[in-house]
């Protein structure tokens, strides 16, 4: 693919992701030029498409940050279901949870999105399902630890999305194949997570390679 073709596709996905205006405003908030970690345009466009295809009414999310992905999903679900949907989103950082609640309220979704402050592994173990879609975008070392609860909470036919499973290209290690010590725990946990989902006959899954990777799995 040429650079020109790649630019055209990136622009296409950026346009699709930008159709969620309230979410886009969260991503653009803050000081000029400030970076707000959120779904990249390619993955946001993919997420939007999957939401329209799967039409979930109940979503569970790990990793709220400032509320971008929660509001993004809420905008799509409002088109599909009106007000008949629910999103539970878990954030471990108190300041981020507070900022997310404010952004969600200003976007008009305070009655549809519940922000739960706490460690996602602990919170997930206390929740009751089923959920139609579970989206993981928290600490990458937690993905494997919470997989049993993810599977328990997800309904049959439900979607599991796990963002950034490529972990910035570190799964393969450095040029010698070795993983730096400071990343080893996270990389090993991600590898275990990917291996368990791949080998679980109750999931049909696909590892998307755009940007930093996203795992898409359906519970059979």
Helices and strands as residue ranges (DSSP letters): H 3-17, H 21-27, H 41-54, E 58-62, H 68-81, E 86-91, H 94-107, E 113-117, H 120-126, E 131-136, G 140-142, H 147-153, E 154-163, G 167-169, H 181-199, E 203-208, E 214-219
